Amino acid sequence: MGVLVNQEIETEGVSEETLRAIVALAERVLRAYGRAGAEVGVTLTDEETIHQLNRDYRGVDAPTDVLSFALEEGEEELTGYAEAPPELLGDIFICLPYARRQAMEYGHSFNRELLYLTVHGLLHLLGHDHQNEEDRQRMRAEEEKFLAEEGWSRTDEK
């Protein structure tokens, strides 16, 4: 299994402990979905980069908190290999300045916001969406379940 975290920018508050928590939480979600062998990239980036990605890939000319790019959508199964190639699930981009502002707005820690955005992005890679109210509620329940299991619920935040 591989959850790879790439920090493109340095920012105060993203400790090694936080990075380990991101990996542990992502691994828990992958195991719960039967995708323990999948590889996922998590990139912590700046507003300019996420703005450009949002504009180029979603047609939204504004920064955002998190973007997910699935590598499996519409892919055919690879055959003919001696060993199965690694399962590359996709990439998650999290905007650190945006996450910091949201944490203040929602009244919880920056670390909890980073973990929330990690779960949110990962659930998108696993096929969840929030296009309607029912899907949004289902996705939110999954997010909160995984955060609570790691001790990051709104009531027992670390």
Backbone as CSV, one residue per row, in Angstrom:
resi,resn,N_x,N_y,N_z,CA_x,CA_y,CA_z,C_x,C_y,C_z
1,MET,0.848,-1.165,0.000,0.000,0.000,0.000,0.886,1.217,0.000
2,GLY,0.398,2.270,-0.601,1.197,3.464,-0.606,0.372,4.725,-0.587
3,VAL,0.515,5.479,0.473,-0.053,6.804,0.534,1.152,7.729,0.574
4,LEU,1.337,8.456,-0.483,2.504,9.310,-0.619,2.095,10.760,-0.430
5,VAL,2.725,11.442,0.525,2.410,12.844,0.786,3.549,13.694,0.256
6,ASN,3.186,14.651,-0.571,4.143,15.586,-1.147,3.752,16.985,-0.688
7,GLN,4.646,17.628,0.015,4.379,18.984,0.483,5.121,19.947,-0.425
8,GLU,4.359,20.591,-1.331,4.961,21.509,-2.298,5.395,22.829,-1.676
9,ILE,4.702,23.225,-0.612,5.050,24.484,0.050,5.270,24.220,1.522
10,GLU,6.087,25.027,2.118,6.322,24.933,3.558,5.339,25.872,4.238
11,THR,4.705,25.390,5.269,3.799,26.229,6.034,3.863,25.828,7.490
12,GLU,3.693,26.796,8.332,3.699,26.531,9.756,2.502,25.664,10.119
13,GLY,2.710,24.695,10.949,1.604,23.892,11.435,1.460,22.524,10.805
14,VAL,2.232,22.218,9.771,2.181,20.884,9.163,3.400,20.115,9.663
15,SER,3.208,19.467,10.787,4.303,18.745,11.431,4.423,17.339,10.865
16,GLU,5.479,16.667,11.252,5.644,15.257,10.875,4.500,14.427,11.444
17,GLU,4.056,14.773,12.636,2.930,14.071,13.251,1.664,14.216,12.398
18,THR,1.432,15.416,11.878,0.274,15.649,11.011,0.393,14.836,9.726
19,LEU,1.572,14.816,9.156,1.778,14.041,7.927,1.546,12.556,8.175
20,ARG,2.017,12.055,9.325,1.773,10.649,9.673,0.283,10.385,9.882
21,ALA,-0.428,11.350,10.464,-1.872,11.201,10.677,-2.613,11.157,9.349
22,ILE,-2.185,11.949,8.377,-2.787,11.926,7.039,-2.626,10.541,6.426
23,VAL,-1.414,10.003,6.500,-1.142,8.675,5.934,-1.961,7.603,6.648
24,ALA,-1.974,7.633,7.983,-2.708,6.620,8.753,-4.196,6.662,8.439
25,LEU,-4.753,7.844,8.345,-6.178,7.986,8.057,-6.488,7.489,6.647
26,ALA,-5.675,7.857,5.692,-5.893,7.406,4.311,-5.775,5.886,4.214
27,GLU,-4.817,5.320,4.912,-4.665,3.852,4.901,-5.885,3.176,5.511
28,ARG,-6.434,3.747,6.584,-7.639,3.186,7.213,-8.804,3.195,6.219
29,VAL,-9.003,4.297,5.523,-10.094,4.402,4.552,-9.899,3.379,3.434
30,LEU,-8.688,3.275,2.926,-8.415,2.317,1.845,-8.700,0.885,2.299
31,ARG,-8.273,0.531,3.502,-8.543,-0.816,4.020,-10.045,-1.058,4.137
32,ALA,-10.771,-0.077,4.637,-12.223,-0.215,4.828,-12.940,-0.433,3.498
33,TYR,-12.383,0.085,2.440,-12.984,-0.061,1.113,-12.367,-1.208,0.313
34,GLY,-11.568,-2.043,0.986,-10.977,-3.189,0.311,-9.936,-2.811,-0.725
35,ARG,-9.299,-1.676,-0.538,-8.308,-1.178,-1.497,-6.956,-0.950,-0.823
36,ALA,-6.618,-1.818,0.118,-5.398,-1.638,0.906,-4.136,-1.581,0.051
37,GLY,-4.138,-2.201,-1.116,-2.954,-2.198,-1.970,-2.865,-1.008,-2.902
38,ALA,-3.845,-0.132,-2.854,-3.879,1.004,-3.782,-2.855,2.070,-3.410
39,GLU,-2.406,2.773,-4.425,-1.507,3.909,-4.214,-2.283,5.196,-4.429
40,VAL,-2.054,6.143,-3.519,-2.710,7.440,-3.566,-1.665,8.506,-3.294
41,GLY,-1.704,9.564,-4.060,-0.839,10.704,-3.815,-1.623,11.821,-3.157
42,VAL,-1.050,12.419,-2.107,-1.654,13.576,-1.448,-0.641,14.704,-1.557
43,THR,-1.018,15.762,-2.272,-0.127,16.899,-2.450,-0.674,18.098,-1.704
44,LEU,0.143,18.638,-0.826,-0.196,19.842,-0.066,0.383,21.015,-0.850
45,THR,-0.484,21.908,-1.296,-0.045,22.917,-2.242,-0.548,24.304,-1.882
46,ASP,-0.268,25.261,-2.764,-0.638,26.656,-2.540,-1.879,27.031,-3.348
47,GLU,-2.347,28.240,-3.117,-3.567,28.718,-3.770,-3.407,28.885,-5.275
48,GLU,-2.273,29.357,-5.708,-2.048,29.561,-7.136,-2.127,28.231,-7.897
49,THR,-1.491,27.204,-7.368,-1.485,25.896,-8.033,-2.876,25.292,-8.076
50,ILE,-3.594,25.320,-6.964,-4.923,24.700,-6.946,-5.906,25.500,-7.790
51,HIS,-5.724,26.811,-7.857,-6.545,27.658,-8.717,-6.360,27.240,-10.178
52,GLN,-5.123,27.075,-10.575,-4.816,26.670,-11.954,-5.401,25.288,-12.269
53,LEU,-5.248,24.340,-11.343,-5.803,23.000,-11.552,-7.330,23.054,-11.655
54,ASN,-7.955,23.821,-10.778,-9.407,23.950,-10.785,-9.895,24.559,-12.104
55,ARG,-9.182,25.559,-12.583,-9.532,26.211,-13.850,-9.315,25.262,-15.030
56,ASP,-8.160,24.600,-15.058,-7.806,23.766,-16.207,-8.618,22.482,-16.301
57,TYR,-8.949,21.886,-15.159,-9.596,20.571,-15.184,-11.088,20.599,-14.854
58,ARG,-11.543,21.660,-14.181,-12.965,21.710,-13.826,-13.665,22.911,-14.434
59,GLY,-12.892,23.813,-15.058,-13.489,24.997,-15.656,-13.979,26.013,-14.639
60,VAL,-13.450,25.938,-13.402,-13.834,26.863,-12.340,-12.629,27.766,-12.066
61,ASP,-12.787,29.055,-12.389,-11.668,29.990,-12.292,-11.571,30.582,-10.888
62,ALA,-11.263,29.708,-9.915,-11.136,30.123,-8.514,-10.379,29.042,-7.758
63,PRO,-9.738,29.428,-6.667,-9.113,28.403,-5.835,-10.191,27.595,-5.113
64,THR,-9.804,26.458,-4.581,-10.706,25.609,-3.811,-9.897,24.922,-2.728
65,ASP,-10.571,24.182,-1.867,-9.878,23.540,-0.763,-9.209,22.231,-1.153
66,VAL,-9.909,21.392,-1.921,-9.378,20.070,-2.268,-9.865,19.662,-3.650
67,LEU,-8.994,19.011,-4.391,-9.333,18.429,-5.687,-8.851,16.985,-5.717
68,SER,-9.640,16.139,-6.347,-9.274,14.726,-6.501,-9.245,14.382,-7.978
69,PHE,-8.229,13.644,-8.364,-8.088,13.192,-9.740,-7.938,11.683,-9.750
70,ALA,-9.011,10.997,-10.137,-9.003,9.534,-10.175,-8.245,9.056,-11.403
71,LEU,-7.454,8.017,-11.227,-6.708,7.449,-12.347,-7.402,6.233,-12.927
72,GLU,-8.498,5.783,-12.316,-9.162,4.566,-12.751,-10.371,4.811,-13.624
73,GLU,-10.876,6.010,-13.672,-12.115,6.263,-14.386,-11.997,5.845,-15.845
74,GLY,-12.815,4.871,-16.220,-12.855,4.430,-17.597,-11.660,3.621,-18.053
75,GLU,-10.801,3.225,-17.142,-9.620,2.453,-17.507,-9.970,0.986,-17.693
76,GLU,-9.380,0.380,-18.699,-9.545,-1.049,-18.881,-8.522,-1.782,-18.027
77,GLU,-8.856,-3.005,-17.645,-7.957,-3.803,-16.833,-6.728,-4.182,-17.659
78,LEU,-5.563,-4.048,-17.065,-4.325,-4.404,-17.747,-4.097,-5.904,-17.614
79,THR,-3.788,-6.552,-18.708,-3.528,-7.989,-18.690,-2.196,-8.269,-19.352
80,GLY,-1.690,-9.481,-19.136,-0.454,-9.887,-19.794,0.804,-9.585,-19.009
81,TYR,0.679,-9.170,-17.772,1.841,-8.879,-16.944,2.140,-10.084,-16.055
82,ALA,3.430,-10.335,-15.801,3.812,-11.426,-14.910,3.284,-11.160,-13.499
83,GLU,3.383,-9.912,-13.058,2.842,-9.500,-11.767,1.833,-8.398,-12.038
84,ALA,0.824,-8.334,-11.211,-0.161,-7.272,-11.368,0.501,-5.922,-11.128
85,PRO,0.234,-4.952,-11.988,0.792,-3.619,-11.746,0.142,-3.024,-10.501
86,PRO,0.790,-2.055,-9.884,0.192,-1.453,-8.688,-1.131,-0.776,-9.047
87,GLU,-2.049,-0.790,-8.101,-3.332,-0.133,-8.296,-3.142,1.354,-7.979
88,LEU,-3.151,2.166,-9.009,-2.970,3.596,-8.838,-4.349,4.241,-8.771
89,LEU,-4.776,4.580,-7.581,-6.126,5.099,-7.384,-6.255,6.535,-7.867
90,GLY,-5.301,7.369,-7.543,-5.370,8.757,-7.985,-4.612,9.700,-7.076
91,ASP,-4.883,10.988,-7.281,-4.184,12.042,-6.555,-5.167,13.009,-5.923
92,ILE,-4.790,13.479,-4.752,-5.560,14.475,-4.013,-4.662,15.695,-3.837
93,PHE,-5.190,16.879,-4.137,-4.475,18.136,-3.931,-5.228,18.936,-2.878
94,ILE,-4.514,19.333,-1.836,-5.110,20.108,-0.749,-4.406,21.459,-0.686
95,CYS,-5.196,22.520,-0.701,-4.661,23.876,-0.629,-4.490,24.270,0.835
96,LEU,-3.246,24.409,1.262,-2.966,24.705,2.668,-3.518,26.057,3.134
97,PRO,-3.325,27.151,2.382,-3.896,28.419,2.858,-5.425,28.380,2.963
98,TYR,-6.068,27.721,2.017,-7.524,27.589,2.027,-7.959,26.767,3.241
99,ALA,-7.246,25.684,3.497,-7.556,24.822,4.635,-7.403,25.581,5.947
100,ARG,-6.384,26.407,6.040,-6.165,27.187,7.265,-7.329,28.154,7.496
101,ARG,-7.782,28.823,6.435,-8.916,29.752,6.569,-10.197,29.005,6.970
102,GLN,-10.423,27.843,6.354,-11.625,27.066,6.666,-11.605,26.577,8.110
103,ALA,-10.455,26.178,8.587,-10.355,25.725,9.983,-10.778,26.845,10.923
104,MET,-10.321,28.056,10.659,-10.702,29.195,11.496,-12.200,29.459,11.371
105,GLU,-12.712,29.407,10.156,-14.133,29.663,9.911,-15.028,28.639,10.624
106,TYR,-14.626,27.366,10.603,-15.431,26.302,11.197,-15.123,26.073,12.674
107,GLY,-14.109,26.767,13.189,-13.811,26.699,14.610,-13.159,25.409,15.066
108,HIS,-12.360,24.807,14.195,-11.588,23.641,14.627,-10.138,23.803,14.179
109,SER,-9.317,22.832,14.518,-7.880,22.972,14.259,-7.543,22.801,12.776
110,PHE,-6.411,23.363,12.433,-5.864,23.214,11.081,-5.622,21.738,10.784
111,ASN,-5.117,20.983,11.771,-4.872,19.547,11.562,-6.164,18.804,11.240
112,ARG,-7.244,19.095,11.977,-8.510,18.423,11.699,-8.986,18.759,10.291
113,GLU,-8.831,20.007,9.875,-9.260,20.394,8.525,-8.460,19.646,7.464
114,LEU,-7.146,19.503,7.665,-6.336,18.747,6.707,-6.784,17.287,6.629
115,LEU,-7.091,16.705,7.780,-7.547,15.315,7.799,-8.926,15.183,7.165
116,TYR,-9.805,16.124,7.447,-11.124,16.116,6.809,-10.975,16.182,5.285
117,LEU,-10.157,17.100,4.800,-9.977,17.254,3.349,-9.340,16.015,2.728
118,THR,-8.473,15.354,3.469,-7.879,14.102,2.986,-8.956,13.041,2.799
119,VAL,-9.795,12.854,3.812,-10.874,11.861,3.715,-11.842,12.239,2.596
120,HIS,-12.195,13.500,2.525,-13.130,13.967,1.504,-12.593,13.659,0.101
121,GLY,-11.339,14.031,-0.131,-10.726,13.775,-1.431,-10.619,12.292,-1.738
122,LEU,-10.271,11.509,-0.733,-10.122,10.069,-0.925,-11.469,9.413,-1.228
123,LEU,-12.520,9.851,-0.545,-13.843,9.293,-0.835,-14.274,9.602,-2.268
124,HIS,-13.887,10.757,-2.784,-14.145,11.039,-4.200,-13.432,10.011,-5.082
125,LEU,-12.182,9.716,-4.760,-11.437,8.726,-5.553,-12.087,7.347,-5.482
126,LEU,-12.781,7.089,-4.392,-13.426,5.792,-4.196,-14.861,5.765,-4.725
127,GLY,-15.261,6.834,-5.400,-16.552,6.839,-6.076,-17.658,7.625,-5.419
128,HIS,-17.406,8.235,-4.269,-18.440,9.050,-3.623,-18.556,10.408,-4.307
129,ASP,-19.722,10.991,-4.193,-19.930,12.334,-4.708,-20.975,13.028,-3.856
130,HIS,-21.212,14.294,-4.125,-22.197,15.047,-3.357,-23.001,15.960,-4.275
131,GLN,-23.465,15.373,-5.373,-24.234,16.134,-6.355,-25.672,16.390,-5.915
132,ASN,-26.181,15.546,-5.020,-27.529,15.777,-4.488,-27.469,15.616,-2.969
133,GLU,-28.561,15.981,-2.311,-28.578,15.998,-0.847,-28.354,14.615,-0.237
134,GLU,-28.957,13.589,-0.817,-28.796,12.234,-0.287,-27.332,11.788,-0.363
135,ASP,-26.697,12.024,-1.506,-25.285,11.668,-1.667,-24.400,12.494,-0.729
136,ARG,-24.741,13.777,-0.561,-23.954,14.640,0.317,-24.018,14.126,1.749
137,GLN,-25.210,13.751,2.206,-25.358,13.241,3.567,-24.622,11.918,3.750
138,ARG,-24.681,11.052,2.754,-23.990,9.763,2.833,-22.471,9.981,2.900
139,MET,-21.981,10.889,2.076,-20.539,11.167,2.060,-20.103,11.805,3.380
140,ARG,-20.898,12.738,3.896,-20.556,13.400,5.160,-20.513,12.395,6.304
141,ALA,-21.450,11.446,6.313,-21.463,10.417,7.366,-20.196,9.569,7.293
142,GLU,-19.763,9.218,6.092,-18.529,8.446,5.923,-17.327,9.253,6.404
143,GLU,-17.264,10.526,6.033,-16.157,11.379,6.462,-16.067,11.421,7.980
144,GLU,-17.189,11.701,8.617,-17.198,11.831,10.074,-16.898,10.505,10.759
145,LYS,-17.364,9.396,10.186,-17.077,8.079,10.761,-15.573,7.839,10.807
146,PHE,-14.886,8.068,9.697,-13.446,7.822,9.649,-12.682,8.788,10.550
147,LEU,-13.096,10.046,10.592,-12.432,11.006,11.469,-12.610,10.608,12.934
148,ALA,-13.815,10.191,13.305,-14.078,9.784,14.694,-13.254,8.564,15.072
149,GLU,-13.101,7.615,14.150,-12.317,6.407,14.436,-10.860,6.736,14.740
150,GLU,-10.377,7.832,14.202,-8.996,8.241,14.441,-8.894,9.304,15.548
151,GLY,-10.024,9.611,16.202,-10.008,10.592,17.284,-10.073,12.029,16.824
152,TRP,-10.600,12.266,15.635,-10.653,13.626,15.092,-12.088,14.097,14.870
153,SER,-13.046,13.539,15.617,-14.413,14.049,15.489,-14.448,15.471,16.037
154,ARG,-15.514,16.158,15.751,-15.633,17.540,16.231,-15.646,17.616,17.753
155,THR,-16.101,16.547,18.425,-16.202,16.576,19.882,-14.934,16.134,20.579
156,ASP,-14.130,15.256,19.964,-12.920,14.793,20.650,-11.655,15.067,19.846
157,GLU,-11.649,16.236,19.195,-10.512,16.637,18.386,-9.237,16.681,19.223
158,LYS,-8.156,16.216,18.636,-6.854,16.181,19.320,-6.223,17.548,19.390
